[in-house]
Amino acid sequence: MNTLTATDLEVVYDVLADALDQATPAKAELFLAKLALLSAHALGDAQAFTELTRSALQDL
Protein backbone atom coordinates (compact mmCIF):
# COMPACT_ATOMS: atom_id res chain seq x y z
CA MET A 1 0.00 0.00 0.00
CA ASN A 2 1.32 3.45 -0.88
CA THR A 3 1.63 6.11 1.80
CA LEU A 4 0.76 9.79 1.57
CA THR A 5 2.83 12.70 2.77
CA ALA A 6 1.42 15.05 5.41
CA THR A 7 0.78 17.57 2.64
CA ASP A 8 -1.08 14.97 0.58
CA LEU A 9 -3.21 14.07 3.62
CA GLU A 10 -4.10 17.74 4.08
CA VAL A 11 -5.20 17.89 0.44
CA VAL A 12 -7.31 14.74 0.87
CA TYR A 13 -8.87 16.16 4.05
CA ASP A 14 -9.74 19.44 2.30
CA VAL A 15 -11.21 17.66 -0.73
CA LEU A 16 -13.31 15.43 1.54
CA ALA A 17 -14.52 18.37 3.62
CA ASP A 18 -15.49 20.33 0.50
CA ALA A 19 -17.25 17.31 -1.00
CA LEU A 20 -19.24 16.75 2.21
CA ASP A 21 -20.31 20.39 2.13
CA GLN A 22 -21.42 20.00 -1.49
CA ALA A 23 -23.31 16.79 -0.72
CA THR A 24 -25.35 18.54 2.00
CA PRO A 25 -26.19 16.86 5.33
CA ALA A 26 -29.15 15.05 3.77
CA LYS A 27 -26.92 13.26 1.25
CA ALA A 28 -23.67 12.99 3.27
CA GLU A 29 -24.27 9.37 4.29
CA LEU A 30 -24.97 8.32 0.69
CA PHE A 31 -21.91 10.23 -0.51
CA LEU A 32 -19.68 8.52 2.07
CA ALA A 33 -21.03 5.08 1.13
CA LYS A 34 -20.36 5.76 -2.56
CA LEU A 35 -16.89 7.09 -1.78
CA ALA A 36 -16.11 4.02 0.34
CA LEU A 37 -17.17 1.64 -2.44
CA LEU A 38 -15.22 3.56 -5.08
CA SER A 39 -12.18 3.63 -2.79
CA ALA A 40 -12.45 -0.10 -2.09
CA HIS A 41 -12.61 -0.79 -5.81
CA ALA A 42 -9.57 1.43 -6.45
CA LEU A 43 -7.71 -0.24 -3.57
CA GLY A 44 -8.46 -3.65 -5.04
CA ASP A 45 -8.01 -5.47 -1.73
CA ALA A 46 -11.07 -6.48 0.31
CA GLN A 47 -8.98 -7.53 3.31
CA ALA A 48 -7.14 -4.20 3.43
CA PHE A 49 -10.44 -2.34 3.12
CA THR A 50 -11.89 -4.40 5.97
CA GLU A 51 -8.90 -3.57 8.16
CA LEU A 52 -9.14 0.13 7.29
CA THR A 53 -12.86 0.11 8.10
CA ARG A 54 -12.22 -1.46 11.50
CA SER A 55 -9.48 1.06 12.17
CA ALA A 56 -11.78 3.97 11.27
CA LEU A 57 -14.40 2.70 13.73
CA GLN A 58 -12.00 2.88 16.65
CA ASP A 59 -12.52 5.69 19.14
CA LEU A 60 -15.66 7.13 17.54
PDB file as gemmi writes it, atoms N, CA and C in Angstrom:
CRYST1    1.000    1.000    1.000  90.00  90.00  90.00 P 1                      
ATOM      1  N   MET A   1       0.847  -1.176   0.000  1.00  0.00           N  
ATOM      2  CA  MET A   1       0.000   0.000   0.000  1.00  0.00           C  
ATOM      3  C   MET A   1       0.894   1.242   0.000  1.00  0.00           C  
ATOM      4  N   ASN A   2       0.566   2.197  -0.828  1.00  0.00           N  
ATOM      5  CA  ASN A   2       1.317   3.453  -0.879  1.00  0.00           C  
ATOM      6  C   ASN A   2       0.969   4.315   0.328  1.00  0.00           C  
ATOM      7  N   THR A   3       1.895   5.181   0.712  1.00  0.00           N  
ATOM      8  CA  THR A   3       1.630   6.111   1.803  1.00  0.00           C  
ATOM      9  C   THR A   3       1.594   7.531   1.255  1.00  0.00           C  
ATOM     10  N   LEU A   4       0.877   8.386   1.954  1.00  0.00           N  
ATOM     11  CA  LEU A   4       0.756   9.786   1.566  1.00  0.00           C  
ATOM     12  C   LEU A   4       1.608  10.644   2.490  1.00  0.00           C  
ATOM     13  N   THR A   5       2.113  11.736   1.950  1.00  0.00           N  
ATOM     14  CA  THR A   5       2.828  12.704   2.775  1.00  0.00           C  
ATOM     15  C   THR A   5       1.816  13.481   3.612  1.00  0.00           C  
ATOM     16  N   ALA A   6       2.300  14.206   4.591  1.00  0.00           N  
ATOM     17  CA  ALA A   6       1.422  15.047   5.406  1.00  0.00           C  
ATOM     18  C   ALA A   6       0.701  16.065   4.532  1.00  0.00           C  
ATOM     19  N   THR A   7       1.392  16.607   3.556  1.00  0.00           N  
ATOM     20  CA  THR A   7       0.776  17.574   2.638  1.00  0.00           C  
ATOM     21  C   THR A   7      -0.325  16.916   1.823  1.00  0.00           C  
ATOM     22  N   ASP A   8      -0.059  15.701   1.338  1.00  0.00           N  
ATOM     23  CA  ASP A   8      -1.077  14.971   0.584  1.00  0.00           C  
ATOM     24  C   ASP A   8      -2.304  14.693   1.448  1.00  0.00           C  
ATOM     25  N   LEU A   9      -2.089  14.321   2.712  1.00  0.00           N  
ATOM     26  CA  LEU A   9      -3.214  14.067   3.616  1.00  0.00           C  
ATOM     27  C   LEU A   9      -4.036  15.328   3.850  1.00  0.00           C  
ATOM     28  N   GLU A  10      -3.378  16.475   3.929  1.00  0.00           N  
ATOM     29  CA  GLU A  10      -4.103  17.740   4.076  1.00  0.00           C  
ATOM     30  C   GLU A  10      -4.969  18.004   2.853  1.00  0.00           C  
ATOM     31  N   VAL A  11      -4.432  17.716   1.676  1.00  0.00           N  
ATOM     32  CA  VAL A  11      -5.205  17.892   0.440  1.00  0.00           C  
ATOM     33  C   VAL A  11      -6.421  16.968   0.457  1.00  0.00           C  
ATOM     34  N   VAL A  12      -6.211  15.700   0.811  1.00  0.00           N  
ATOM     35  CA  VAL A  12      -7.311  14.736   0.874  1.00  0.00           C  
ATOM     36  C   VAL A  12      -8.369  15.207   1.867  1.00  0.00           C  
ATOM     37  N   TYR A  13      -7.941  15.663   3.031  1.00  0.00           N  
ATOM     38  CA  TYR A  13      -8.873  16.157   4.048  1.00  0.00           C  
ATOM     39  C   TYR A  13      -9.695  17.322   3.504  1.00  0.00           C  
ATOM     40  N   ASP A  14      -9.037  18.273   2.853  1.00  0.00           N  
ATOM     41  CA  ASP A  14      -9.738  19.437   2.302  1.00  0.00           C  
ATOM     42  C   ASP A  14     -10.724  19.035   1.215  1.00  0.00           C  
ATOM     43  N   VAL A  15     -10.315  18.123   0.333  1.00  0.00           N  
ATOM     44  CA  VAL A  15     -11.208  17.655  -0.733  1.00  0.00           C  
ATOM     45  C   VAL A  15     -12.427  16.965  -0.126  1.00  0.00           C  
ATOM     46  N   LEU A  16     -12.204  16.125   0.883  1.00  0.00           N  
ATOM     47  CA  LEU A  16     -13.307  15.430   1.539  1.00  0.00           C  
ATOM     48  C   LEU A  16     -14.244  16.411   2.235  1.00  0.00           C  
ATOM     49  N   ALA A  17     -13.695  17.378   2.939  1.00  0.00           N  
ATOM     50  CA  ALA A  17     -14.521  18.373   3.624  1.00  0.00           C  
ATOM     51  C   ALA A  17     -15.358  19.168   2.627  1.00  0.00           C  
ATOM     52  N   ASP A  18     -14.754  19.589   1.526  1.00  0.00           N  
ATOM     53  CA  ASP A  18     -15.491  20.329   0.499  1.00  0.00           C  
ATOM     54  C   ASP A  18     -16.583  19.469  -0.125  1.00  0.00           C  
ATOM     55  N   ALA A  19     -16.268  18.208  -0.394  1.00  0.00           N  
ATOM     56  CA  ALA A  19     -17.254  17.309  -0.999  1.00  0.00           C  
ATOM     57  C   ALA A  19     -18.427  17.071  -0.051  1.00  0.00           C  
ATOM     58  N   LEU A  20     -18.159  16.923   1.237  1.00  0.00           N  
ATOM     59  CA  LEU A  20     -19.241  16.753   2.208  1.00  0.00           C  
ATOM     60  C   LEU A  20     -20.128  17.988   2.263  1.00  0.00           C  
ATOM     61  N   ASP A  21     -19.526  19.162   2.170  1.00  0.00           N  
ATOM     62  CA  ASP A  21     -20.312  20.394   2.127  1.00  0.00           C  
ATOM     63  C   ASP A  21     -21.197  20.428   0.889  1.00  0.00           C  
ATOM     64  N   GLN A  22     -20.655  20.016  -0.250  1.00  0.00           N  
ATOM     65  CA  GLN A  22     -21.421  20.001  -1.493  1.00  0.00           C  
ATOM     66  C   GLN A  22     -22.541  18.965  -1.453  1.00  0.00           C  
ATOM     67  N   ALA A  23     -22.311  17.860  -0.777  1.00  0.00           N  
ATOM     68  CA  ALA A  23     -23.308  16.788  -0.721  1.00  0.00           C  
ATOM     69  C   ALA A  23     -24.514  17.188   0.122  1.00  0.00           C  
ATOM     70  N   THR A  24     -24.347  18.099   1.025  1.00  0.00           N  
ATOM     71  CA  THR A  24     -25.347  18.538   2.003  1.00  0.00           C  
ATOM     72  C   THR A  24     -25.561  17.451   3.055  1.00  0.00           C  
ATOM     73  N   PRO A  25     -25.980  17.841   4.261  1.00  0.00           N  
ATOM     74  CA  PRO A  25     -26.187  16.859   5.327  1.00  0.00           C  
ATOM     75  C   PRO A  25     -27.163  15.739   4.948  1.00  0.00           C  
ATOM     76  N   ALA A  26     -28.159  16.059   4.151  1.00  0.00           N  
ATOM     77  CA  ALA A  26     -29.152  15.053   3.768  1.00  0.00           C  
ATOM     78  C   ALA A  26     -28.564  13.943   2.905  1.00  0.00           C  
ATOM     79  N   LYS A  27     -27.513  14.240   2.166  1.00  0.00           N  
ATOM     80  CA  LYS A  27     -26.915  13.257   1.255  1.00  0.00           C  
ATOM     81  C   LYS A  27     -25.513  12.816   1.688  1.00  0.00           C  
ATOM     82  N   ALA A  28     -25.038  13.296   2.836  1.00  0.00           N  
ATOM     83  CA  ALA A  28     -23.671  12.992   3.273  1.00  0.00           C  
ATOM     84  C   ALA A  28     -23.451  11.494   3.461  1.00  0.00           C  
ATOM     85  N   GLU A  29     -24.416  10.810   4.059  1.00  0.00           N  
ATOM     86  CA  GLU A  29     -24.266   9.374   4.293  1.00  0.00           C  
ATOM     87  C   GLU A  29     -24.175   8.608   2.973  1.00  0.00           C  
ATOM     88  N   LEU A  30     -25.015   8.954   2.015  1.00  0.00           N  
ATOM     89  CA  LEU A  30     -24.974   8.321   0.693  1.00  0.00           C  
ATOM     90  C   LEU A  30     -23.647   8.616   0.004  1.00  0.00           C  
ATOM     91  N   PHE A  31     -23.196   9.860   0.082  1.00  0.00           N  
ATOM     92  CA  PHE A  31     -21.909  10.225  -0.508  1.00  0.00           C  
ATOM     93  C   PHE A  31     -20.778   9.396   0.091  1.00  0.00           C  
ATOM     94  N   LEU A  32     -20.748   9.271   1.418  1.00  0.00           N  
ATOM     95  CA  LEU A  32     -19.678   8.518   2.074  1.00  0.00           C  
ATOM     96  C   LEU A  32     -19.717   7.039   1.695  1.00  0.00           C  
ATOM     97  N   ALA A  33     -20.917   6.481   1.555  1.00  0.00           N  
ATOM     98  CA  ALA A  33     -21.028   5.084   1.127  1.00  0.00           C  
ATOM     99  C   ALA A  33     -20.491   4.914  -0.290  1.00  0.00           C  
ATOM    100  N   LYS A  34     -20.856   5.830  -1.184  1.00  0.00           N  
ATOM    101  CA  LYS A  34     -20.355   5.760  -2.560  1.00  0.00           C  
ATOM    102  C   LYS A  34     -18.843   5.929  -2.603  1.00  0.00           C  
ATOM    103  N   LEU A  35     -18.332   6.867  -1.828  1.00  0.00           N  
ATOM    104  CA  LEU A  35     -16.887   7.086  -1.782  1.00  0.00           C  
ATOM    105  C   LEU A  35     -16.167   5.851  -1.249  1.00  0.00           C  
ATOM    106  N   ALA A  36     -16.729   5.227  -0.224  1.00  0.00           N  
ATOM    107  CA  ALA A  36     -16.112   4.021   0.336  1.00  0.00           C  
ATOM    108  C   ALA A  36     -16.066   2.900  -0.695  1.00  0.00           C  
ATOM    109  N   LEU A  37     -17.152   2.697  -1.430  1.00  0.00           N  
ATOM    110  CA  LEU A  37     -17.173   1.639  -2.441  1.00  0.00           C  
ATOM    111  C   LEU A  37     -16.211   1.938  -3.584  1.00  0.00           C  
ATOM    112  N   LEU A  38     -16.167   3.181  -4.029  1.00  0.00           N  
ATOM    113  CA  LEU A  38     -15.219   3.557  -5.079  1.00  0.00           C  
ATOM    114  C   LEU A  38     -13.777   3.393  -4.596  1.00  0.00           C  
ATOM    115  N   SER A  39     -13.527   3.766  -3.357  1.00  0.00           N  
ATOM    116  CA  SER A  39     -12.182   3.630  -2.793  1.00  0.00           C  
ATOM    117  C   SER A  39     -11.786   2.162  -2.653  1.00  0.00           C  
ATOM    118  N   ALA A  40     -12.730   1.327  -2.219  1.00  0.00           N  
ATOM    119  CA  ALA A  40     -12.452  -0.104  -2.094  1.00  0.00           C  
ATOM    120  C   ALA A  40     -12.124  -0.699  -3.453  1.00  0.00           C  
ATOM    121  N   HIS A  41     -12.868  -0.292  -4.461  1.00  0.00           N  
ATOM    122  CA  HIS A  41     -12.612  -0.791  -5.811  1.00  0.00           C  
ATOM    123  C   HIS A  41     -11.229  -0.345  -6.287  1.00  0.00           C  
ATOM    124  N   ALA A  42     -10.884   0.909  -6.048  1.00  0.00           N  
ATOM    125  CA  ALA A  42      -9.571   1.425  -6.453  1.00  0.00           C  
ATOM    126  C   ALA A  42      -8.448   0.737  -5.676  1.00  0.00           C  
ATOM    127  N   LEU A  43      -8.695   0.444  -4.404  1.00  0.00           N  
ATOM    128  CA  LEU A  43      -7.709  -0.239  -3.569  1.00  0.00           C  
ATOM    129  C   LEU A  43      -7.481  -1.664  -4.069  1.00  0.00           C  
ATOM    130  N   GLY A  44      -8.568  -2.308  -4.480  1.00  0.00           N  
ATOM    131  CA  GLY A  44      -8.461  -3.653  -5.041  1.00  0.00           C  
ATOM    132  C   GLY A  44      -8.095  -4.737  -4.043  1.00  0.00           C  
ATOM    133  N   ASP A  45      -8.396  -4.513  -2.767  1.00  0.00           N  
ATOM    134  CA  ASP A  45      -8.010  -5.473  -1.734  1.00  0.00           C  
ATOM    135  C   ASP A  45      -9.072  -5.456  -0.634  1.00  0.00           C  
ATOM    136  N   ALA A  46      -9.966  -6.445  -0.651  1.00  0.00           N  
ATOM    137  CA  ALA A  46     -11.069  -6.482   0.308  1.00  0.00           C  
ATOM    138  C   ALA A  46     -10.571  -6.591   1.745  1.00  0.00           C  
ATOM    139  N   GLN A  47      -9.523  -7.366   1.957  1.00  0.00           N  
ATOM    140  CA  GLN A  47      -8.984  -7.527   3.314  1.00  0.00           C  
ATOM    141  C   GLN A  47      -8.425  -6.204   3.840  1.00  0.00           C  
ATOM    142  N   ALA A  48      -7.685  -5.495   3.010  1.00  0.00           N  
ATOM    143  CA  ALA A  48      -7.142  -4.199   3.426  1.00  0.00           C  
ATOM    144  C   ALA A  48      -8.271  -3.222   3.714  1.00  0.00           C  
ATOM    145  N   PHE A  49      -9.309  -3.237   2.888  1.00  0.00           N  
ATOM    146  CA  PHE A  49     -10.444  -2.342   3.115  1.00  0.00           C  
ATOM    147  C   PHE A  49     -11.138  -2.682   4.434  1.00  0.00           C  
ATOM    148  N   THR A  50     -11.285  -3.972   4.716  1.00  0.00           N  
ATOM    149  CA  THR A  50     -11.894  -4.401   5.972  1.00  0.00           C  
ATOM    150  C   THR A  50     -11.078  -3.901   7.162  1.00  0.00           C  
ATOM    151  N   GLU A  51      -9.775  -4.034   7.084  1.00  0.00           N  
ATOM    152  CA  GLU A  51      -8.899  -3.569   8.165  1.00  0.00           C  
ATOM    153  C   GLU A  51      -8.976  -2.054   8.329  1.00  0.00           C  
ATOM    154  N   LEU A  52      -9.023  -1.332   7.226  1.00  0.00           N  
ATOM    155  CA  LEU A  52      -9.144   0.126   7.293  1.00  0.00           C  
ATOM    156  C   LEU A  52     -10.479   0.536   7.897  1.00  0.00           C  
ATOM    157  N   THR A  53     -11.536  -0.182   7.549  1.00  0.00           N  
ATOM    158  CA  THR A  53     -12.860   0.107   8.098  1.00  0.00           C  
ATOM    159  C   THR A  53     -12.870  -0.097   9.605  1.00  0.00           C  
ATOM    160  N   ARG A  54     -12.299  -1.195  10.054  1.00  0.00           N  
ATOM    161  CA  ARG A  54     -12.221  -1.458  11.499  1.00  0.00           C  
ATOM    162  C   ARG A  54     -11.393  -0.392  12.209  1.00  0.00           C  
ATOM    163  N   SER A  55     -10.328   0.022  11.587  1.00  0.00           N  
ATOM    164  CA  SER A  55      -9.480   1.060  12.169  1.00  0.00           C  
ATOM    165  C   SER A  55     -10.236   2.378  12.286  1.00  0.00           C  
ATOM    166  N   ALA A  56     -11.018   2.713  11.261  1.00  0.00           N  
ATOM    167  CA  ALA A  56     -11.778   3.966  11.268  1.00  0.00           C  
ATOM    168  C   ALA A  56     -12.863   3.968  12.342  1.00  0.00           C  
ATOM    169  N   LEU A  57     -13.362   2.797  12.706  1.00  0.00           N  
ATOM    170  CA  LEU A  57     -14.402   2.704  13.731  1.00  0.00           C  
ATOM    171  C   LEU A  57     -13.867   2.910  15.144  1.00  0.00           C  
ATOM    172  N   GLN A  58     -12.570   2.750  15.316  1.00  0.00           N  
ATOM    173  CA  GLN A  58     -11.996   2.879  16.651  1.00  0.00           C  
ATOM    174  C   GLN A  58     -12.128   4.310  17.170  1.00  0.00           C  
ATOM    175  N   ASP A  59     -12.472   4.407  18.426  1.00  0.00           N  
ATOM    176  CA  ASP A  59     -12.521   5.692  19.140  1.00  0.00           C  
ATOM    177  C   ASP A  59     -13.518   6.683  18.559  1.00  0.00           C  
ATOM    178  N   LEU A  60     -14.620   6.208  18.009  1.00  0.00           N  
ATOM    179  CA  LEU A  60     -15.660   7.134  17.535  1.00  0.00           C  
ATOM    180  C   LEU A  60     -16.479   7.638  18.701  1.00  0.00           C  
TER     181      LEU A  60                                                      
END                                                                             
